[in-house]
Amino acid sequence: MTTFAPLDDVSRRVKVLDLIDATEPGEVIRYPELEFLLMVDRRTVQSVVNQAKPSAQKQLKKSLVAIRNVGYRVLLPGEHIELAKTHQKRGRRQTRKASSAVVNTDFARLSDVERVKYDLAQATLSALQRFERRADLRYASQERVNEFVQKQGQHNERTASEVTEIKDRLAKLEELLTPKT
């Protein structure tokens, strides 16, 4: 019986992590580059990259998104929230499917113990769906706040001469409003 013999000193996953670490946010890691680095086909590249993604997030604070038939793009730090929203949407769909499976069961054919299990499952899934709706509202209000801050940032850009003029006008107003004794 033969024992396991590694192909190289470093695992494929670690090689991909090293490449991700060396790649700047916003840059694309192309499939041919990964295929050459790992000496494998595209399907295996995708498998190895998917294994490396969680470690890249935790250790390197970098996330990847697939670009069809091109490779993987390293997300900019500000783009991680969009990735999180995408994952949350997928989770919401799965929650709806689970709820549908539980709700659309023929309860007449269930035993008493099974009915209790289904009732608990329904209650749990309903609570999860309510939580997801509240999170959606929080995301929506956060986006409104971000838009407001961005607009204010555009309005608050004043030149030095404008600031000086406003200060002069304010000083004149204070002088007029201050009672003279």
DRENVO-437995 format. One record per atom (N, C-alpha, C): residue in one letter; x, y, z. Coordinates in pm, whole numbers, plus 50000, padded with zeros to 5 digits. Each point is the difference from the previous one (the first is absolute). Last residue first. Example, Ala and Ser with C-alpha at 12.3 -4.5 7.8 and 13.67 -1.06 7.14 Angstrom:
BEGIN
S512854977550708S500825011950006S499235010950073A500294942849993A499115011950000A500905012050000
REM end
This chain:
BEGIN
T476925997252431T499735006750128T500705013050015K497904964149602K501115008950035K499635007250131P498494949649774P499585013150052P501215008250044T499764962549604T500525001950134T499585013850050L499074985049553L499104994250100L500475002250144L502565014449616L498715006749994L499054995150111E504194979149951E500225013950040E498685007650004E500024956349833E500194999950145E500185014150054L499784994549534L498714997250061L500105000150152K503975004649755K499175012049986K498644998050064A502874962749985A500535009950093A499195012949994L498984966449688L499594995950134L500485010150105R501445005749557R498575003050009R499474996650139D504444988049906D499865014650004D498545004050018K500934954649932K500445004350133K499875015250016I499124981549578I498944996250094I500375004450142E503245005949664E498855008949977E498874997250100T503704971150000T500395013250051T498845009849986V499464957649807V499994998950146V500345013550063E500314996649535E498604999550041E499894999350153S504284998149810S499455013549986S498535000350042A502264958549988A500495008350112A499415014049992T497084961549784T501365004849981T500385008850118R496504957650013R500095014549982R501465003849983E496524955750038E501315003349945E500025014949964N496194973650170N500865006450099N501385003549948H496504976149753H499545013650029H500975007450091Q500774954349888Q500105008049877Q499625014550026G499544968950348G501425001749970G500215008449876Q495664987150118Q500495010750087Q501485002749974K497994964049772K499505012849950K500525011650084Q501054956750148Q500695002949874Q499565013349942V497784984050380V501365004150035V500785003649874F495694982249939F499935013250061F501405005350030E499624955649845E499705009649893E499975014250054N500514965550315N501205001249917N499795010049886V496304989150269V500965008150075V501265002149917R496774971249823R499525013949997R500965009250073E500904954150014E500275005249866E499525014449988Q499014977250396Q501455002649992Q500365005749863S495614985550071S500245012850068S501495003449998A498764958849812A499415010949922A500265013450068Y501324961050227Y500855002449883Y499485011749919R497374986050358R501235006450048R500945003049884L496094975849908L499675013950031L501245007550049D500434954149925D499815007049873D499705014750023A500204972050375A501345002649947A499915007449867R496004985350192R500565011250077R501405003649950R497984962249810R499305012249957R500535012250075E501624957850129E500545003949869E499325012649947F498364980850399F501335005850022F500605004949868R495994976249978R499775013350059R501335007150023Q500214955549850Q499535008949894Q499725014050053L501184966950312L501145003049913L499595009549888A496644983250280A500845009550074A501215004249916S497254966549823S499295012950002S500825010650072L501604955950004L500175006049868L499275013549991T499504975150398T501405004049983T500215007049867A495774981450088A500245011550087A501435005249983Q498834960549771Q499285011549946Q500275012550082A501724959450161A500735004249879A499345012249938L497814980050361L501235006750045L500825005149881D496224974449904D499585012750060D501225008050047Y500704956449842Y499705009049890Y499565013750052K500804965850314K501255003549934K499765010249889V496234982050210V500715009050092V501315004649937R497574967649768R499325013049995R500695010250089E501494955150013E500445006849878E499355013749987V498614972650355V501395004250022V500525007749878D495734980349968D499985011150094D501415005550024S499304976849533S499714995750136S500035012450091L498675003049471L501105000150096L499554994750136R497275007949595R500734987449995R501174999450097A497225038949941A499084989150037A500734986550004F502075041149849F500034998050145F499104988550044D502635013549545D498694994550035D500024996250148T502985039949775T500054985950038T498594995550036N502165045449884N499234992449901N500164985050021V502315031250281V498605004549998V499154991249909V504714992450025V499364996950128V498525003449996A502675009949624A500004985550019A499274996250129S500705045849905S499004994249909S499904984850019S503365023150232S498695003250055S498894993949915A504394996349844A499814991650120A498635002450060K501265027249641K499794986249955K499754990750119R501155044650093R498654999249941R499694985849953T504335008350157T499045000650112T498574999049947Q503465003349688Q500014986750063Q499024999550116R500675041349792R499314990849908R499924986050060R502495031850234R498575003050008R499204990749910G504694998349981G499504993850123G498505002250016R502185021549648R499964985649975R499444992650121K500745045850047K498874997449909K499864985249970Q503725014050251Q498785000850080Q498774997349913H504235002749795H499884987750078H498704999950081T500965039249770T499734989249904T499824986750073K501375037250250K498585001249962K499614989049903A504525003550122A499204995350113A498525000549967L502965018249691L500134985550001L499164994050113E500295046249983E499174995249889E500074984849990I502775021550312I498615000550045I499064995149890H504675004849915H499694988050079H498544999850044E502525035549759E499084991449926E499584987550079G503295034650134G498645005450003G498974991349931P504774989149995P499424999050135P498555004950008L501584979849541L500475011450075L499354999450138L500754954549715L499125011250029L500745011250071V501754963549636V500155002650143V499205012650030R499104963949592R500405013650035R500075001150151Y500454957649619Y499465005050126Y500525014050025G499204973749512G500754996550120G499295005250123V498544994549509V501175008750012V500864995650117N495534982549862N500984997249895N501235009050002R496375016650326R499784988949908R501024999749886I500785017850490I499655006849876I499954989149894A499715000550573A500314993749872A499555009149887V501715015350498V498784997249925V500414994549864L502355006450533L500054998349855L498604998549944S502735023150466S498964991349945S500124999849849K503155011950479K499735002149858K498944990149955K502585003450430K498965010249991K499745004149855L502974964850196L500525011049919L499055011849991Q498984959950262Q501415002850024Q500485012749929K495384984649960K500375000450142K501425004750022Q498294994849552Q499215009850074Q500495001450144A501974967249734A500395013249951A499245010950073S498864955250081S501275003450064S500475013849957P496094982349795P499785003150142P501295004050074K500424987549530K499235012350026K499765002850148A502114959749787A500875010650054A499215012650040Q497954961749790Q500534995650129Q500805011250068N498385007249565N498884999750094N500434995250139V503184998949655V499705013950036V498845000450100V501094958249819V501075004550091V499715014450046S497114981549676S499874992850126S501015005150103Q500255016349561Q498825005250067Q499814993550136V503444983549727V500325013650045V498825005650079T499354959549785T500784998250122T500405013650058R497815000349588R499084994750102R500724998350133R502535012949616R499175010650055R499074995150112D504534972049925D498995005449910D499125010250074V505234992150142V498764992449996V499045006549901M504415015550205M500204989049904M498794990749997L500955043050252L499614987450065L500234987749912L501105044549846L500524999250135L499754986350063F498115010049576F501454998449991F500614998150138E495425009349975E500244986849942E501504997249991L498635043050139L499744989950104L500284986049948E500345035149693E501035001850102E499854989550110P496685002449663P501264994249950P501155001150101Y495735020050116Y500034985350002Y501314994449946R500015049250223R499434993249883R500164984850010I499495044050340I500874988249987I499374991449891V499585055350112V499404987349959V501094989349993E499285049450300E500674992849892E499334986649976G498715029450358G499585005449872G500614992949881P502604999250464P498545000949983P499665007149869E504684974450018E499385012050056E498494999649981T503584957850050T499155007249905T499345011750071A502764966550216A500855008449915A499195008749903D497834968450285D500705009450086D500845009849919I497924964249778I498995009950042I500665010850086L502684963749879L499715008349883L498995010950034D500984968150330D501175008549977D499775009449882L496714967650086L500005010350104L501185009549984V499834962649719V498975009749961V499945011350103K502854964650098K500515007249883K499015010749956V498664970750338V500975009750052V500615008149885R497124964749885R499245010550070R500945010950051R501844961149810R499425008849897R499275011650065S504004978350283S498714995749943S499505010149897V505254989250109V498935009150040V498704995549934D503994976249921D500205003650140D498855008350054D498874965849610D500975010850014D500175002850149L497264964549855L500535003549868L501135010150011P498834963450393P499565012949947P500665002849865A498754951950219A501185007949967A499545013149940F498054954450306F499745012649931F501305007549977T500304947050032T499565010950086T499795012649916T499534945849858T500815012249993T499425010650093M500044943450002M499165011750000M500895012450000
REM end
